[in-house]
Amino acid sequence: MAGQTRSSAKVQAAIAVLAVVCFCEVVPTGWCAHRGIGPGTSHRRLQRGRGQRCTRFSEGSPGRVVFLGSPDCVEVVLQSLWNASQASTDFEVCAVVSRPPKRVKKAIAKTPVHELAEDLGVSNILTPPSARDEAFLEKLEELKPDVCVTAAYGEYLPRRFLEAPRLGTINLHPSLLPRWRGASPVQRCLVAGDTETGITILYTVAKMDAGPIIVQEKMALDGSETSPELLDTLFRWGGDLLVEVLPKILAGEVTMETAAVQDERLVEKAPLISKDEGKLWPHNETALQMRDKVRGFTGWPGTTLAITCSGSKAPPQGVRVKVAGADV
């Protein structure tokens, strides 16, 4: 019993070091989910490609734009794109592509982007089972897009897709590429303790997140941000940047050739996250490392801590707590 008491005391001390403010809840299963607001303060710096001064794309019909996205954090991008298309003659949103609806219990759930596209009255809403689907690719080619725009669509785009838009496909990526290429850039950025991040708009090529950079916007991190709120903030910035740069692309003033080639020596990968990564290890990780894991893994997979509880009569019992917030 004395050994168990000492072990419990070590864990409690580690928790105290980890968090000046730490909210824990004992749970048998499940993961923490939290949505927050965007950071209150940030430093912004704009890094642009070598495009010339913009002129309106007014010759002939408006540019035809196809938007691809799925989760709620990129609804703001579609909304910005739609609002800009309604306020000018530069371009029109001719289609929205999203992941197919899924069955949730007895209901069929559409993606947030799909639902928004319906609310906006987008004429073509496509939900192919895969971006490689033959019928989908034929429909895309029939639409004759000038530009395709992707933001967290969630599918690898085959070469035939990339060849469909006349002026190429551009992607909004929530990191300062080439740092954090991959599926989880915001989470990896926070877990690594980065002091800055940003949004990048780049051309899409066959290699993931490796295309030439059109524009970047940078923001400082103060250590309080969590991944859901940071995703919201970065994609909101991305929507603003997109409607600024899109007319230049349609006018031919920004191209694959004028965009900035990424430095492969600076590449850092951001692979998919596993559930086990959310476990905190107070005996092996510093307080800052655990705090940053809590920040990065807020939402999914969440962070958990295994502790042993014992009473005067009850035998020691191992429980798992989920950590909903932390500060050092």
N, C-alpha and C positions, 0 to 999 in steps of 0.2 A: 504493500500500500504506500509505503514511503517513497518508493521509486516512481510510482504512478503520480503521487502528489508533486514530486520534483518535476516530472515531465510536463504535467499540466501547468505548473508555474512557469516553465520555460515558454510554453505556447502563449500563455497570457501576457508574458513580458514582450514577446515578439509582436503580438497584436497591438500592444500599447505603443511600441516603437513605430509600427507601421502607420498608425493613424492618430492624428490629433482629433479628427472627426471621422468616425468609421461607423456605418450603419450596418448591423448584421441581423439576420433573421434565421432561426433554426428551421431547416426544411428537410424533409426526407428525400425529395427529388425536385426537379425543375430548375429553372435558370432565371436570373434577374433580367428584367426588361425595363428600360428607361428611355424616355424621350426628353430632350432638353431644348433650350433656346440657343441661338448662336452666340459665340463669344462676344462679350461686350466691347472689348478693345482689340485692335489688331493693327499691324503695320502692313501696308500694301505697297508693292512695287511691281510695276508693269514691265514685262520683258517682251518685246514684240519681234516678229519676224521682219524681213527686209522688204515688205510690201510698200508700195508707194501710197500717196494720198488717195483716199477713196473717192470714186465718182459713182453716181447712181447707176444701177443696172436697169436702164430704161429702154434699151433697144428691144423691140419685139415684145413677146409675152414675158410674164414674171418668171423668175427662176423657180424650178420645181424641187421641193425639199421633202425628203422622207425622213421621219424621226423614228429612232428605235430606242426603247427604254422600257423598264418594267417596275421597279420599286417606287415607294412613295417619295424617297429623297430626290428623285429626278422629275417629279411632277412640275416643279418650279421651272425646270429647263423647257419642258414642252409649253408651259404657260407663257414664258417669256418669248419663245419662238412664235407662238400663235398670236400673241398681242402685237408683236412687231410686224407680222405678216398682214394683220388687219389694218395696221396704221400706215402701210407703205405699199408701193407697187413693185418693190424690189423682188419679192419672192412670195410663194404660197406654200403652205403645208399640204401636200397632195396625198400623203398617207402617213399613218402611224403604225409601227410594228411593235408588238409586245409578246411576252411569253403566253402560251395558251392558258385558258382558265383551268383551275384545279378544283377537284371535289373536296370540300371541307365539310365533314360529317355528311349531312344530307343536301347541302347546298353546293352550287357551283360558284367559285370565287374568281372573279376577274382580277387582273393586276391593277394597282392604282393608276398606272398610266393608261391602261385600256379604259377604265371608267372615266378618267378625265377626258380622253379623246372623244368618248361618246357625249359627254356633257358639252364639249366645245362644238360638236357637230362636224367632226372630221369626216370627210366623205369616204375614205378608204381606211379601214382598221383591219390589220392582218395579224393573225395569231398562229403562225405555222408551228408544227411540232418540232421543227428544226430549221435552222437557217440554210441547211442543205436540201430542204424539201424541194422537189422538182416543180411542183405546182406553184409554190411561193416564188421561186426564182423566175419562173415564166411571168408571173404577175408583176414582179418588180421590174422586169425588162419592159413590159407593156406600159408601165407608168412613166418610163423614160425620165428618171430623176436627173437633175443637174448635180445635186449634192445629197448624200445621205449623212445624217448626224446620229451618232450613237452616244448613249449615256447609261451605263449600267444595264445594258440589254440582257446580258447573261448568256450569250451564245457566241461560239467561234464563227467568224464569217469566212466562208470559202472564197476561193479566187473568183469564181463566177459572180458572186455577189459584188466583190470589190471592182469588177470590171463593168458593172451596170451603170453607176452614176457617171455622167459625162466629165465632171470635175473632181471626182473622187469622194471618198468617205472620210469624215472627220470625227474624232472621238473626244469627249470630255473626260479627263482622267484626274481624280482628286489626289494628286501628289505633284511634287516638283521633279518630273522626269529628267534624267533617267533613274532617279532614286525612286524605289518602290514600284517597279513594274510588276503587274500581276493582279490577282483577284482581291487582295485585302490591303490596299495601300494605306488607308487611314488607320486601320487597326495596327498595322506593323509600325507605322510612323509613331504612334503614341506609345506603344509598348517599348520601342527603342529609345524613348525619351528625347525625340527630336525637339529642337527649339524653334523650328519653323517648318511650314508646309505650304501648300498652294494648290492651284488648279492649273492644269495644262490642257490646251486644245492642240491636237496634233492630227496629222494625216494617218489613216489606218493602213498598215501594210500586213503582209502575211505573218510576220513575226509579232508576237504580242507586245503592244505598247512601245514599239521600236521605231515608229515612223517619225518623219521630220516634224519639229515643233513649230506651230504657227504663233502661239502666244502663251505666256504664263503670267499668273498673278500670285504673288507671294504674301504670306501672312505669318506673323510671329505667334508662337504658342507660349502661354504663361504657366502651363502645368495644371490648369483646372479643366481643360476641355475633355469631353468624352467623345467616343466615336460617332454616336448618332447625331449629336448636335454639330459636330465638325463636318460630317457628311452634308448635312442640311446647308450649312454656311458655305461650303466650297461649291456645291452645285448651284446655289443661288448666285454666287459670283460668276460661276461658269455660264449661267444663262445670260447674264449681262454682257459678258465678253463675247458670247456667241453671236448675239444680235448686232454687235459692233463689227465683228470681223466677217460675218457671212456675206454682206454686200461686196466686200473686197474680193472674196473668193469668186463670187458670181461675176464680178467685173473683170476677172482675170488678173487682178493686181496682186493677189496672193496665190501662189501655186506650190506644188511639191518642190519645185526648184528654188523658190525664194524662201521656203521655210528652213529652219535651222536643224542641221543633222545632229542627232544625239551623240554624246561622247560615250562610247561603249566601256571606257575605263571606269566610269562613274556609276555603272549599273548596280542597283541593289534590288533583289527579288522580293516580292510580297506574295508568297504562296497562300493557298486556302488555309483557314484556321481549323484546328481540330478541337473537340471538346476538352481533351486532356490538357490543352494549353491553358485553360482557365483555372487550373489548380494553383493555389498559392503555397509556397514552401518557405515558411519563416525561418527555418534553420539554414537554408541555402541561398536565400535571396535577400537583398538589402531592402530597407523600408522604401526607398525610391523605386526600386525595381517592382516591388509588389504594388505600389501606388500606380505606377504606369501600366501594369497589367490590368488593374481595375479600370483605369481610364479607357484603355484600348479595347477591352473585352466587354464593356458595358453593352447591354443589348443581347448579343450572342457571341460566345457561349456563356457569358457571365463569368464571374470569378467565385471560387468556393474555397473554404478552409476547413480542414478536418481537425476536430478537437476532441478531447476526452473529458467528459463530465463525471463527477463522482460526488456522492453525498455521504452523510454519516451512516445511513442504513443501506442505501441502494448501492449495488456494485457499480464499478466504473462502466461507462457506456460511451462508445464512440458516436459522435454526431457530426453532421456536415452543415456548415453555415454558408449562406451566400452573402457576399460582401457587395453591398449596393453603392458604396461610395467610400472614398479614402482621401486623406490629405496628410502631408508630412510637414 
